[in-house]
Amino acid sequence: MEALLSSLVSVAFHGVAYGMILYVISVGLSVTMGLMGFTNLAHGVFAMAGGYVLVTALSKWDVPFPLALVLAFVLVALVSLVLERLLYSRLYGAVELEQVLLTIGLIFMSVAVARLIFGTLQQPVVLPEYLKGQFSMLGRDFPAYRVFLILFSGGIIATLWFGVERTIWGAKVRAAVDNRAMAQSIGINTRRLFAITFAVGSGLAGLGGALGAEIVAIQPTYPFEQLVYFLIVVSVGGLGSLRGPFVAALLIGITDTACKYWLPQFGAFFIYIATIGLLLWRPAGLFGKRT
């Protein structure tokens, strides 16, 4: 009984840590798809880029870990802003097929560039000493870095929710999500709003990729391998929602961890089956708007 309880606590703890990372990465995709109606399959590229910024800053530039996280967010957000102006904004009114082709092309290009610069091997993450070892809590020992991930990601999520629900920018975002034409008619500059929202969402993806680099391997195939998880979080949670993807990310994180722990031979089979069943029941997701 004690062994079962210990394994349940371990699965729940590691699953929550993984789920928090999934949410930080995926929430920008949910908002941008819900706000802009843009099918951005290249969202994982920004997460991969954030991971590469982190490992490069730590190993080659000898940058402190907190500053490396800031660099991952800022640099990815700035690059995404340039891409949004040069590429994405030109296809906002295009059909989904054109958007998919563009973003799939960006994935192939990013994979090739990552292989050319960093090679094909997984990039190691050199954590600072204060994030190594174990953290004792309630009579149990937990990996210190996983505890940090949960607490730090929780702070990011709380800040994001406050920004969306308690600020002028958040009110504009919610207005544009609910009715873009009406938002434009009352003077909201949706072009600028789209650019800022896209940059923030991409920066969060970069930050999530950096935070999760020790859990999810940073390698050139990252955007392809993780894309399905990001899409599941968004589709199950509901487009344009903040709380929906959070619930979905936690469910997926815990379920995926449990499957790998108890049923590794099945891989993510149960996650795909559960996703199909849930979307057949609620096509708009758990918290999406039902048409």
N, C-alpha and C positions, 0 to 999 in steps of 0.2 A: 504493500500500500504506500509506503514511504517512497519507494522508487517511482511509482506511478505519479504521485503528487509532485515529486521533483521534476520528472520529465514534462508534466503539464505546465508547471511554472516556467521551466526553461523554454518550452515551445512558445508560450504566450509572450514571454519577455523578448525573445529574439524576433518573434513575429511582429510585435508592436514596433520594434526598432526598424525593421525592414519596411513595415507599412508606413511609418512616418516619412521615410526617405521617398517611397513611392508617391506619397501625397505631395511633398514639397516639389518633386519633379513634375508631376502630372497636373497640378492645379492650374498652372499657366495654360496648359493645353486645353483644359476644360473651359476656362474663361475666354480665351481667344477664339476657340471654335464656336462658343455660344454667342460671343459678342460680334465677331467678324464674319462668322459663317464660313471660315476658311479651314479646309481639311489639311492641316499641317502635319504630315507624317514624318517630317524631319525634326520634330521636337526633341527626339533623343539625341540628335547631333549636338544640341546645346548642352545637354547633360554630360555627354562625352567630353566636350570641349572644357567644361568646368573641371572635370576630373583630371584632364591633362594639364590644365593650368595649375591645379593643386600639386600634383606630383612633381611637375617641373619646378615650381616655386620652392618646394621643400627640398628637393634633391640637388638642384643645380644652382638656384639662386640663394639658397640658405635663408629663406624668408620664414619668419615665425608663423606657426600654424594659424593663429587668428587672422593675421594679415593675408595669408594665402587664401583663406576663405573669402575675405573681402575682395581680393583680386579676381577670384573665380566669378563672383557675382558681377562685379563692375565690368570686367573685360568682355564677358559673354553678353551682357546687356548692351554694351556699346556696339559690338559686332552685329548683334541681332537687329539693332536699330538701323544700321547701314543696310543690312539685307532687306529689312522691311521696306525701306524707302526705295531701294533699287529693284527689288524683285517682287516681294509679296504684294505690295500695294498695287501693282499693275494687274494682278489677277483677283482682286477682291470681288469683282462682279462676274468672274468667269465661272464656268460649270465645274463640277467637282472633279471630272476627269482631268482637266487641265491643271488643277491645283495638285492633284495626286501625282501627275507626271512630273511637275516641277519639283515637288518635295522629295519624291523618290530619286530624282536626278541629283538633288543636293545630298542625299544620303550616300549615293555611290561616289560622288566627288569627295565628300568628307572622309569616307573610308579609305579612298586612295591616298588622300593627303596625309591622313593619320599613319598609314602604313609607311609612306615615304619618309616622314619625319621621325616617328617613334618606333618603327618596326612592327612586327606581328605579335610580339610577346606581351603578356599582361604587365602593366606598370605597377611596381611595388609602391606601397604607401609607407613613408617613414613617419610614424606618429611621435609626438613629443612624449617625454617620459611621464608627464602627469596624466596622460590618457592611456597609459599601459597598465597592465596588472588588473587587479580585482577590486570591486567596491562592495563592502559588506553592508547588507541591509536585511532586516527582519530575519537574522540568523542564517542568511544565505549569501553566497558570493556571486556577484555579477560582473561581467567584463566592464571595465571603467568606460571604454569608448562607447559601448552600447548605451550605457546610462547617459553619457554626454549627448549621444544622438537623440535620444528620446526627449531630454530636457531642452536642448537647443532647438530641435525641430518644433517642439511644443511652443517655444517662444516665438519662432518665426510664424507659425500658424496663427497664434493669438494676435500678433502684430498685423498680419495680413487681413484677418477677419475684422479687426478694428478699423483698418484703413478702408476696407470696402463698405463697412456698415456705419461708420461714424465720421467720415470725412467728405468734403465736397467732391473730391475725385471719385470716391466710392459711390456717391449718389449719382454722379454722371455715368459711371460704368453701369450701375443697376438700371438707370433710365435707358441707356443705349441697348442693353440686353433685352429689356422688356419691349421697347418700341423704338427702333433706330430712327424711323422717319419723324416721329414726334419729338425725339431728342434733338434732331437737327432743326426742327421748326422753332424750338424755343431758344436757339442760339448756341447749342453745345457744338463745339468744334470736334466732330467725330474723327476727322482725319488725324488731328493731334492726339486725341484720346486713344485711338487705335494704336498709334506709334508708341505712346507711353506704356499702354497696357501690354503690348507685345514685348517691349523691352523688359518690363518688370517680370512678366511670365517666363521669358527666356532666361533672364538673370536668375530667377528662382530655380529653373531647371539646371543651370550651371552650378548653382550653390548646392542643389540636391545631389548632382553628380559628384561634386567634390566631397560632400559629407559622406556619401555612400560608397566612395571609392574603395574602402576597406572591406565592404560587404559585396558589392557588385563590381566585378573585375573591369578595370578600364583598359580596353583594347579596341582595335579598329572596327571590329564587328559589333560593338556595343549598340549602335542605333538600330540595327536589325534585330539583334537578340532580345532587346528590352522593349521594342516597339509594341509588341502584343500586350505586355503588361500595362503600359501606359494607356493604350486604347481601351483595355478592359476596365481600368479605373475610371476613365472618363465616361464610357458607355454605361457601366453599371451605376455610377454615381449620378449621372445626368448632366447634360451640357449646360454651361452657364451657372452651375451651382457650386458653392464652396463646401457645404456640409456633406453633400452627396458623395463626391470623390473622397472625402476624408473617411467616411464610413466604409466605402468600397475598398480604399487602400488598406485599412486595418484588417478587413475581412480577408483580402487577398494575401496580405503579409502573413497573417496567422495561418491561413489555410495552406499556403505554399510551404511555410516552414514545417508545419505538421506533416505534410505529404513527404517532404524530403527526409524528415526524421523517422517516420513510421512506415511509409510506403514509397521508398525511393525508386522502386522499379516502375511505378506508374507515372513518375514525373509530375507534370502539371495537368494530367488528364482530368482530375476531378474539378480543377478550376475551370477548365474549358466547358465541361458538362454543366457545372453550376451556372456559368455565365450564359450559356445558351438557354437553359431553363428559365433563368430570371428575366432575360430579355424577351422571351416568348410571353411571359406573364406581364411584364411591364416594359414595353419597347422603348419608352423614354427614360428608363433607368429608375433608380429608387427615388430620386428627388427631382427628376426632370419634369418639365411641363407636359402634361398630357393634352394632345390635340384632339 
